[in-house]
Amino acid sequence: MNYNAVYALVLLYITIVTYGGGLLVGKTDGGKKIWITVGALFTLGPLLIFKYYNFLCDNCNELLSLAGLRFSLPGLNWAIPLGISFFTFQAIGYLWDVYYKRIQAEKSFLDYLLFVSFFPQIASGPISKASELLPQIKKLHPFNYTQAVSGLKLLLWGMFLKVVVADRLGLYVDTVYRAYEHYSGITCFIASLFYSIQIYGDFAGYSLMAIGIAKALGFDLINNFQRPYFSVSVTDFWRRWHISLSRWLKDYVYIPLGGSRCSKWRNYWNILMTFLVSGIWHGANWTFIIWGVLHGAFQIVEKALGLQKYTGNKGWQKGMRILITFLLVNLAWIFFRMPSIGDAWEIIMKIVTDFNGEIYKSSNTNLLLYLTGIFILLFKDVKDEFWTGRHTVFDKKIVKWVVCLLLFVLIVSVGVLDSGQFIYANF
């Protein structure tokens, strides 16, 4: 990613294209398909060029080399504009909503510009719908004490997830994954578990900070996470993880392909294609494609076996399903994290064949900090998942103040405050 101000021109270009495209699609009775196709292609153009051109060139060059041809396509030496995947999807979602007549084309360019570039969410989401955010932009937002306090609490919890949980665990993950061949299988497995928690803390932390800042300003954004590691299936996982992207994929990829209102095999194909798009959206690397295909394949198997839904209330059965789902998601995260399919496969083989080895522990202090962050996160998610609606001691005002102060002290005392950008800022 690159923070160069000149890349704001890309954001302005996409805003102008989709704003004008929306007006044309909204006014035109005939030829709408032509306008929406042209608008979508021009909107996706910068994303395809900046994010995928080099990937396509590298793979074409490899194919030419295998064919014995020495000709090679030139690559481009530039960085990817910050947040391009997020604001592109938000803008093109608006365009399709106008096409499907879910909303009217926006007349005010300034309001639409603010919708596409709304600063709390522009770098890493959530991806908002125009029908949700544009009406809020048009309203005045006088200061609301209760809403501001609620937003600051979300901001505090998000910061804790980022710097105390995610970035602290990232130190262990980076150490092991950089030289995984020197560590045992059980250490690699622990690193994979830590990465699953790291990416959750990192991305959920950003989302909560974005939602919290917006709420303090008087805006309500979609909740992006709903305790995903308590999912009872991979299908359920995608109802809880990156909810705004899941909704986008459902509305603009899965349903237009035919959704579930088609034959069984066509439905399986639609699921696979939807999560192939999800993988490609996350990054220009075969590892992301494999990650997306795995999630699609897991859901197809669940649907074929009738396991995509769970309505039982037996604790041990639900617990087993949560554990199996987490392990499947954890397996897919290995491909997501590693730079190549070969590296991911080597780690998986190490876990399978060298599990009884020495465990890398870093230091006793770091171990205590890892476990403290994980325990607080786990306790909070367990409370929210299973104690919803119950009045507990944590609902008392004095306890809330103590918890907030404790989180603040942990952030400034043991948080990793120099670890760099958010993981999803790379996408």
C-alpha positions in Angstrom: 0.0 0.0 0.0 1.1 3.6 -0.6 0.0 6.8 1.2 1.1 9.1 -1.6 -1.4 11.9 -1.9 -1.4 11.6 -5.7 -3.4 8.4 -5.4 -6.3 10.4 -4.2 -6.9 11.0 -7.9 -7.8 7.3 -8.2 -10.5 7.8 -5.6 -11.7 10.9 -7.4 -11.8 9.1 -10.7 -13.9 6.2 -9.3 -16.2 8.7 -7.6 -16.8 10.6 -10.8 -17.3 7.5 -12.9 -19.8 5.9 -10.6 -21.6 9.2 -9.9 -22.0 9.9 -13.6 -22.8 6.2 -14.3 -25.5 6.2 -11.6 -27.2 9.3 -13.2 -27.1 7.7 -16.6 -28.4 4.3 -15.4 -31.1 6.1 -13.4 -32.3 8.2 -16.2 -32.2 5.6 -19.0 -35.1 3.3 -19.7 -33.5 1.4 -22.5 -29.8 0.4 -22.8 -29.3 0.2 -19.1 -27.2 -3.0 -19.5 -24.8 -1.2 -21.7 -24.4 1.7 -19.3 -24.0 -0.5 -16.2 -21.4 -2.7 -18.1 -19.4 0.3 -19.2 -19.6 1.9 -15.8 -18.5 -1.4 -14.0 -15.6 -1.9 -16.4 -14.3 1.7 -16.0 -14.8 1.5 -12.2 -12.9 -1.8 -11.9 -10.1 -0.7 -14.3 -7.9 1.0 -11.7 -8.3 -2.0 -9.3 -7.4 -4.5 -12.0 -4.4 -2.4 -13.2 -2.9 -1.5 -9.8 -3.6 -4.8 -8.0 -3.6 -7.5 -10.6 -1.6 -6.4 -13.6 1.8 -7.6 -12.3 0.2 -10.9 -11.1 -1.2 -11.6 -14.6 2.0 -10.6 -16.3 4.1 -12.8 -14.1 1.9 -15.8 -14.7 1.8 -15.1 -18.5 5.6 -14.8 -18.5 5.9 -18.2 -16.7 3.5 -19.8 -19.3 5.5 -18.3 -22.2 8.7 -19.6 -20.6 7.3 -23.1 -20.3 6.3 -22.9 -23.9 9.9 -22.1 -24.8 9.2 -18.4 -25.7 11.6 -15.8 -24.4 9.1 -12.9 -24.9 8.0 -11.4 -21.6 5.4 -8.8 -20.7 6.7 -5.8 -18.8 5.7 -5.3 -15.2 4.7 -2.1 -13.5 6.8 -0.7 -10.6 4.2 1.0 -8.4 2.4 0.5 -5.1 -1.3 -0.1 -4.6 -3.4 2.9 -3.5 -4.6 2.7 0.1 -8.1 1.2 0.4 -8.6 0.8 -3.3 -10.4 -2.6 -2.9 -12.8 -1.2 -0.3 -13.8 2.1 -1.9 -14.1 0.4 -5.4 -16.5 -2.2 -4.1 -18.5 0.4 -2.2 -18.8 2.6 -5.3 -19.6 -0.3 -7.7 -22.2 -1.6 -5.2 -23.9 1.8 -5.4 -23.9 1.6 -9.2 -25.6 -1.8 -9.2 -28.1 -0.7 -6.6 -29.2 2.1 -8.9 -29.4 -0.4 -11.8 -31.6 -2.8 -9.7 -33.7 0.2 -8.6 -33.0 -0.4 -4.9 -32.1 3.3 -4.6 -32.4 6.5 -6.6 -29.4 7.9 -8.3 -27.7 10.5 -6.0 -28.0 14.0 -7.3 -25.5 15.8 -4.9 -21.9 15.1 -6.0 -20.6 16.3 -2.7 -22.8 13.9 -0.7 -21.8 11.1 -3.0 -18.1 12.0 -2.7 -18.4 11.8 1.1 -20.1 8.5 0.8 -17.3 6.9 -1.2 -14.5 8.6 0.8 -16.0 8.5 4.3 -12.7 8.6 6.2 -13.3 6.1 9.1 -13.9 3.2 6.7 -12.0 4.1 3.6 -8.8 2.1 4.4 -10.3 -1.2 5.5 -14.1 -1.0 5.5 -16.7 -1.8 6.6 -18.2 -1.7 3.1 -21.4 0.4 3.4 -24.5 0.4 1.2 -25.6 3.7 -0.2 -29.1 3.2 1.2 -27.6 3.0 4.7 -24.9 5.8 4.6 -26.1 8.4 2.2 -29.3 9.3 4.2 -27.1 9.8 7.3 -24.8 12.1 5.3 -27.7 14.3 4.4 -28.8 14.8 8.0 -27.3 17.1 10.6 -25.6 15.4 13.5 -25.7 17.4 16.7 -23.5 16.1 19.5 -25.0 13.2 21.3 -23.3 12.3 24.6 -24.7 8.8 24.8 -23.7 8.0 21.2 -20.3 9.5 21.7 -19.6 7.4 24.8 -20.7 4.3 23.0 -18.4 5.1 20.1 -15.4 5.8 22.3 -16.0 2.4 24.0 -15.9 0.7 20.7 -12.7 2.7 19.8 -11.1 1.6 23.0 -11.9 -2.1 22.6 -10.8 -2.0 19.0 -7.5 -0.4 19.9 -7.0 -3.2 22.6 -7.7 -5.9 20.0 -5.1 -4.3 17.6 -2.1 -3.4 19.8 -2.5 -5.8 22.8 -3.9 -8.9 21.1 -3.1 -8.8 17.4 0.3 -7.1 17.3 1.6 -8.9 20.3 0.7 -12.3 18.8 2.1 -11.1 15.5 5.6 -11.0 17.1 5.4 -14.8 17.7 3.8 -15.5 14.3 6.3 -13.5 12.3 9.2 -15.1 14.2 8.0 -18.7 13.5 6.7 -18.2 9.9 9.8 -16.4 8.7 11.9 -19.5 9.5 9.4 -22.3 9.9 11.8 -24.9 8.7 13.8 -24.4 12.0 10.8 -25.0 14.2 8.8 -28.1 15.2 5.4 -29.0 13.9 3.7 -28.2 17.2 5.3 -24.7 17.2 4.0 -24.2 13.6 0.6 -25.3 14.8 0.7 -22.8 17.7 1.8 -20.1 15.3 -1.2 -20.9 13.0 -3.6 -20.7 16.0 -2.0 -17.4 17.0 -2.4 -16.1 13.4 -6.1 -16.9 13.4 -6.4 -14.8 16.6 -4.1 -12.1 15.3 -6.0 -11.5 12.1 -9.3 -11.5 14.0 -8.0 -9.0 16.5 -6.3 -6.9 13.8 -9.3 -6.7 11.4 -12.1 -6.6 14.0 -10.0 -4.0 15.9 -9.9 -1.8 12.8 -13.6 -2.3 12.1 -14.5 -1.4 15.7 -12.3 1.7 15.6 -13.9 2.8 12.4 -17.4 2.1 13.7 -16.6 3.8 17.0 -15.2 7.0 15.3 -18.3 7.1 13.0 -20.6 6.6 16.0 -19.0 9.4 18.0 -19.6 11.6 15.0 -23.3 10.5 14.8 -23.1 7.9 12.1 -24.0 4.2 12.3 -22.0 1.7 10.3 -22.7 -2.0 9.8 -21.1 -4.3 12.4 -18.4 -6.2 10.6 -17.9 -9.1 13.1 -20.1 -11.2 15.2 -17.8 -13.5 17.2 -16.8 -15.6 14.1 -14.8 -18.3 15.9 -18.0 -19.5 17.6 -19.4 -20.5 14.2 -20.9 -24.0 13.9 -20.1 -24.3 10.2 -18.0 -22.5 7.6 -21.3 -21.2 6.2 -22.0 -19.7 9.6 -18.5 -18.3 9.8 -19.2 -16.2 6.7 -22.3 -14.8 8.4 -20.1 -13.6 11.2 -16.7 -12.7 9.6 -16.3 -9.6 7.5 -20.0 -9.3 7.3 -20.0 -6.3 5.0 -18.0 -8.1 2.4 -20.1 -11.3 2.8 -23.2 -9.2 2.1 -21.6 -7.5 -0.9 -20.6 -10.9 -2.4 -24.1 -12.3 -1.8 -25.9 -9.3 -3.3 -23.6 -8.6 -6.3 -22.0 -12.0 -7.1 -23.9 -15.0 -5.6 -27.5 -13.9 -6.3 -26.8 -12.6 -9.8 -25.2 -15.9 -10.6 -28.4 -17.6 -9.6 -28.0 -18.1 -5.9 -29.7 -21.1 -4.5 -32.8 -20.8 -6.7 -31.4 -23.2 -9.3 -30.3 -26.8 -9.6 -28.1 -28.4 -6.9 -25.0 -28.5 -9.0 -25.4 -25.0 -10.3 -25.8 -23.8 -6.7 -22.5 -25.5 -5.8 -20.9 -23.8 -8.7 -22.3 -20.4 -7.6 -20.9 -20.9 -4.1 -17.4 -21.8 -5.5 -17.4 -18.8 -7.9 -18.4 -16.4 -5.1 -15.6 -17.5 -2.9 -13.2 -17.5 -5.8 -14.0 -13.8 -6.2 -13.5 -13.4 -2.5 -10.0 -14.9 -2.7 -9.1 -12.8 -5.7 -10.4 -9.7 -4.0 -8.1 -10.3 -1.0 -4.9 -10.3 -3.1 -3.0 -11.0 -6.3 -1.5 -14.3 -5.3 -2.4 -18.0 -5.8 -2.4 -18.4 -2.0 -5.5 -16.1 -1.7 -7.2 -18.0 -4.6 -6.6 -21.3 -2.8 -7.9 -19.8 0.4 -11.1 -18.6 -1.3 -11.5 -22.0 -3.1 -11.1 -23.8 0.2 -13.8 -21.8 1.9 -16.1 -22.4 -1.1 -15.3 -26.1 -1.1 -16.0 -26.4 2.7 -19.4 -24.8 2.2 -20.3 -27.0 -0.7 -19.5 -30.1 1.4 -21.6 -28.7 4.3 -24.5 -28.1 2.0 -24.3 -31.5 0.4 -24.3 -33.1 3.8 -27.0 -30.8 5.2 -24.5 -29.4 7.8 -24.7 -25.7 6.9 -27.3 -25.0 9.5 -27.4 -26.2 13.1 -30.5 -25.9 15.4 -29.5 -28.4 18.1 -28.9 -27.3 21.7 -26.7 -30.2 22.9 -23.6 -28.6 24.3 -21.1 -31.2 23.3 -22.4 -31.4 19.7 -22.3 -27.7 19.3 -18.8 -27.6 20.9 -17.5 -30.2 18.5 -18.9 -28.3 15.5 -17.4 -25.1 16.7 -14.0 -26.8 17.2 -14.1 -28.5 13.7 -15.1 -25.2 12.0 -12.3 -23.3 13.7 -9.7 -25.9 12.7 -10.9 -25.8 9.1 -10.8 -22.0 9.1 -7.4 -22.1 10.8 -6.1 -24.5 8.0 -7.2 -22.0 5.3 -5.5 -19.1 7.2 -2.2 -20.8 6.6 -2.5 -20.4 2.9 -3.8 -16.8 3.5 -0.7 -15.9 5.5 2.2 -17.6 3.6 3.8 -16.0 0.6 3.5 -19.1 -1.6 1.5 -22.3 -1.8 4.7 -24.3 -1.3 5.4 -22.6 2.0 1.9 -23.1 3.2 2.1 -26.8 2.3 5.4 -27.2 4.0 4.0 -25.8 7.2 1.0 -28.1 7.0 3.2 -31.2 6.4 5.4 -30.1 9.4 2.3 -29.9 11.6 1.2 -33.4 10.5 4.6 -35.2 10.6 6.5 -33.4 13.3 3.9 -32.6 16.0 5.9 -34.0 18.9 8.7 -31.5 19.0 10.0 -28.7 21.1 7.7 -25.7 21.6 9.1 -22.3 21.0 8.1 -20.1 23.9 9.8 -16.8 23.2 10.0 -15.6 26.8 8.0 -16.0 30.0 7.0 -12.3 29.9 5.8 -12.6 26.3 4.0 -15.8 27.0 2.1 -14.1 29.9 1.2 -11.2 27.6 0.0 -13.6 24.9 -2.2 -15.5 27.2 -3.6 -12.3 28.9 -4.7 -10.8 25.7 -6.2 -14.1 24.5 -8.0 -14.6 27.8 -9.6 -11.2 27.8 -10.7 -11.5 24.2 -12.1 -15.0 24.8 -13.9 -13.9 28.0 -15.5 -11.0 26.2 -16.7 -13.1 23.2 -18.0 -15.9 25.5 -19.9 -13.3 27.5 -21.4 -11.7 24.4 -22.2 -15.1 22.7 -23.7 -17.0 25.6 -24.7 -14.5 28.2 -26.7 -12.2 26.0 -29.6 -10.6 27.8 -28.4 -11.7 31.2 -27.7 -9.0 33.8 -24.2 -9.5 35.1 -21.8 -7.6 37.4 -20.3 -6.1 34.2 -23.4 -4.1 33.6 -22.8 -2.0 36.7 -21.5 1.5 36.0 -18.5 1.3 38.3 -17.4 -2.0 36.8 -17.6 -0.5 33.3 -15.3 2.3 34.3 -12.8 -0.1 35.9 -12.8 -2.2 32.7 -12.3 0.8 30.5 -9.4 2.0 32.7 -7.9 -1.5 32.7 -8.0 -1.7 28.9 -6.5 1.8 28.6 -3.6 0.9 31.0 -2.9 -2.4 29.1 -2.9 -0.5 25.8 -0.3 2.1 26.9 1.8 -0.3 29.0 2.0 -3.5 27.1 0.6 -2.7 23.7 2.8 -3.0 20.6 2.5 0.6 19.4 5.1 0.6 16.6 4.0 -2.5 14.6 2.9 -0.7 11.4 -0.3 -0.8 9.5 -3.4 -3.1 9.7 -3.3 -6.4 7.9 -6.3 -5.6 5.8 -4.8 -2.3 4.7 -2.8 -4.5 2.3 -6.0 -5.5 0.5 
